[in-house]
Amino acid sequence: VADLWVDPAARRHGVGRALMTAAAEQANRKGAPELIWAVFKPNKLAVEFYERLGAEYFRELAFMHIAARDMTSG
């Protein structure tokens, strides 16, 4: 899952859960033991949604970021 976004009008109708379930089913078919994703901590609604699914923070993982333009000469 690169990005999970549900239109506000469709929220609270099971769409997000269905998308995460589909991702988990695909992971199971491919033999992946777990799903790992990033969440923008200030997005409290997303954090609460994932916690309701049973997700926990993976504290050992830290994401890094750099602008692509800073890594190129042009």
DRENMIMAR-978758 format. One record per residue: x negated, y negated, z of N, C-alpha, C, O, CB in turn. Coordinates in steps of 0.05 Angstrom, whole numbers. Glycine has a CB too. Layout:
neast, nnorth, nup, caeast, canorth, caup, ceast, cnorth, cup, oeast, onorth, oup, cbeast, cbnorth, cbup
X, Y, Z, X, Y, Z, X, Y, Z, X, Y, Z, X, Y, Z;
...
//
This chain:
neast, nnorth, nup, caeast, canorth, caup, ceast, cnorth, cup, oeast, onorth, oup, cbeast, cbnorth, cbup
-17, 23, 0, 0, 0, 0, -18, -25, 0, -33, -29, 19, 20, 0, 25;
-17, -40, -21, -33, -64, -22, -18, -88, -10, -29, -105, 3, -40, -71, -51;
8, -88, -14, 24, -110, -3, 53, -100, 0, 64, -88, -19, 23, -136, -21;
64, -105, 22, 92, -98, 27, 107, -123, 34, 102, -135, 55, 95, -76, 50;
125, -131, 17, 141, -155, 22, 170, -149, 14, 175, -138, -8, 130, -179, 6;
188, -156, 32, 216, -152, 27, 230, -179, 26, 226, -195, 45, 229, -133, 48;
245, -184, 6, 260, -209, 4, 276, -213, 29, 289, -195, 38, 277, -209, -22;
276, -238, 40, 291, -243, 64, 320, -234, 63, 331, -225, 84, 290, -272, 71;
333, -236, 40, 361, -228, 38, 364, -197, 41, 386, -188, 48, 373, -237, 11;
343, -182, 35, 345, -153, 37, 334, -142, 63, 336, -118, 68, 329, -141, 14;
324, -159, 80, 313, -150, 106, 336, -141, 124, 359, -149, 122, 297, -172, 119;
329, -123, 143, 347, -112, 163, 367, -92, 150, 388, -87, 161, 363, -134, 177;
360, -82, 126, 377, -63, 112, 362, -37, 106, 372, -21, 90, 388, -75, 86;
339, -33, 118, 325, -8, 115, 305, -7, 92, 293, 14, 86, 344, 14, 112;
302, -29, 77, 285, -30, 54, 256, -26, 62, 242, -9, 50, 288, -56, 39;
246, -41, 82, 219, -38, 91, 212, -10, 101, 191, 1, 94, 213, -59, 112;
230, 1, 116, 227, 28, 127, 226, 48, 103, 209, 66, 103, 250, 36, 146;
243, 44, 83, 243, 62, 60, 217, 60, 45, 207, 80, 36, 267, 55, 42;
206, 36, 42, 181, 33, 28, 158, 46, 44, 141, 60, 32, 174, 3, 24;
157, 43, 70, 136, 55, 86, 139, 86, 86, 120, 100, 85, 137, 44, 115;
164, 95, 87, 169, 124, 85, 159, 135, 59, 147, 157, 58, 199, 130, 89;
165, 121, 37, 155, 130, 11, 125, 131, 10, 113, 149, -2, 166, 111, -12;
112, 111, 22, 82, 111, 23, 72, 135, 39, 53, 148, 31, 72, 85, 35;
85, 141, 61, 77, 163, 78, 82, 190, 63, 66, 208, 66, 93, 163, 104;
104, 192, 49, 109, 217, 34, 88, 221, 12, 79, 243, 8, 137, 215, 21;
80, 199, -1, 59, 201, -21, 33, 209, -8, 18, 226, -19, 56, 174, -36;
27, 198, 15, 2, 205, 29, 2, 234, 37, -18, 248, 34, -1, 187, 55;
25, 244, 46, 27, 272, 53, 23, 290, 29, 9, 310, 31, 55, 278, 65;
34, 283, 6, 31, 299, -18, 2, 300, -27, -7, 320, -38, 48, 287, -41;
-13, 278, -22, -41, 277, -30, -60, 287, -8, -84, 288, -12, -49, 248, -37;
-49, 295, 15, -66, 306, 36, -79, 285, 54, -97, 291, 70, -87, 323, 25;
-70, 260, 53, -80, 239, 70, -68, 242, 98, -44, 246, 101, -73, 211, 59;
-85, 242, 119, -75, 247, 146, -61, 223, 159, -47, 226, 178, -98, 255, 163;
-65, 199, 148, -53, 175, 161, -52, 152, 141, -64, 152, 120, -69, 167, 186;
-36, 132, 148, -35, 106, 134, -50, 86, 150, -47, 84, 174, -5, 98, 128;
-66, 70, 137, -80, 48, 150, -75, 23, 132, -79, 24, 108, -111, 54, 153;
-67, 1, 145, -62, -23, 130, -68, -47, 147, -72, -45, 171, -33, -24, 120;
-69, -70, 134, -75, -95, 148, -48, -110, 153, -29, -107, 137, -95, -113, 132;
-48, -125, 174, -25, -142, 179, -36, -169, 189, -54, -169, 206, -5, -129, 200;
-25, -191, 179, -33, -217, 188, -21, -222, 215, 3, -225, 218, -24, -239, 167;
-38, -223, 235, -28, -224, 263, -8, -246, 269, 11, -241, 284, -51, -227, 282;
-11, -270, 257, 10, -290, 262, 37, -283, 251, 57, -296, 259, 1, -316, 250;
39, -263, 233, 65, -255, 223, 78, -236, 243, 78, -212, 240, 62, -241, 195;
90, -248, 263, 101, -233, 285, 123, -214, 277, 126, -192, 287, 112, -252, 307;
139, -223, 257, 161, -205, 247, 150, -180, 236, 160, -158, 240, 178, -220, 226;
128, -182, 220, 116, -158, 209, 104, -140, 231, 107, -116, 230, 94, -166, 189;
90, -153, 250, 77, -137, 271, 99, -122, 287, 96, -98, 292, 62, -156, 291;
121, -136, 293, 143, -123, 308, 156, -100, 291, 163, -79, 302, 164, -143, 316;
159, -105, 265, 170, -84, 248, 152, -59, 249, 162, -37, 252, 172, -95, 219;
126, -62, 245, 108, -39, 244, 107, -26, 272, 106, -1, 273, 80, -48, 236;
108, -41, 293, 109, -29, 320, 134, -13, 324, 133, 8, 336, 106, -50, 341;
157, -22, 313, 182, -6, 315, 179, 20, 300, 192, 40, 307, 205, -23, 304;
163, 20, 279, 159, 45, 264, 141, 65, 280, 140, 88, 274, 146, 39, 237;
128, 54, 301, 110, 71, 316, 80, 65, 311, 63, 79, 322, 116, 99, 312;
74, 46, 294, 47, 39, 288, 32, 26, 311, 45, 13, 328, 46, 21, 263;
7, 31, 312, -10, 19, 333, -34, 5, 319, -42, 12, 297, -20, 40, 353;
-45, -15, 333, -69, -28, 322, -92, -9, 322, -96, 6, 341, -76, -53, 339;
-107, -9, 300, -131, 6, 297, -154, -12, 304, -166, -25, 286, -134, 18, 267;
-160, -14, 329, -179, -34, 339, -208, -31, 329, -223, -50, 330, -179, -33, 369;
-215, -7, 320, -242, -2, 311, -247, -14, 283, -270, -15, 275, -248, 27, 311;
-226, -23, 270, -229, -33, 243, -228, -63, 242, -210, -76, 254, -207, -22, 225;
-247, -75, 229, -248, -104, 226, -249, -111, 196, -265, -99, 182, -272, -117, 241;
-232, -128, 187, -231, -136, 159, -250, -160, 155, -251, -178, 173, -203, -143, 150;
-263, -161, 133, -281, -183, 126, -269, -196, 101, -254, -184, 86, -310, -172, 121;
-277, -221, 96, -266, -236, 74, -288, -256, 63, -302, -268, 79, -241, -252, 82;
-289, -258, 37, -306, -279, 25, -292, -286, -1, -282, -269, -15, -335, -270, 20;
-292, -312, -8, -281, -321, -33, -298, -310, -56, -323, -312, -55, -279, -352, -34;
-285, -300, -77, -300, -289, -100, -318, -310, -112, -340, -303, -121, -280, -278, -121;
-309, -335, -113, -326, -356, -125, -352, -360, -110, -371, -370, -121, -310, -382, -126;
-352, -353, -84, -376, -356, -68, -397, -334, -74, -420, -336, -66, -369, -356, -39;
-388, -313, -88, -406, -290, -94, -415, -291, -123, -430, -273, -131, -392, -264, -88;
-406, -310, -138, -414, -312, -166, -428, -338, -172, -426, -357, -157, -389, -309, -184;
-442, -338, -194, -457, -362, -201, -440, -382, -216, -448, -405, -220, -482, -354, -218;
-416, -373, -224, -399, -391, -241, -376, -400, -227, -360, -415, -237, -391, -379, -265;
//
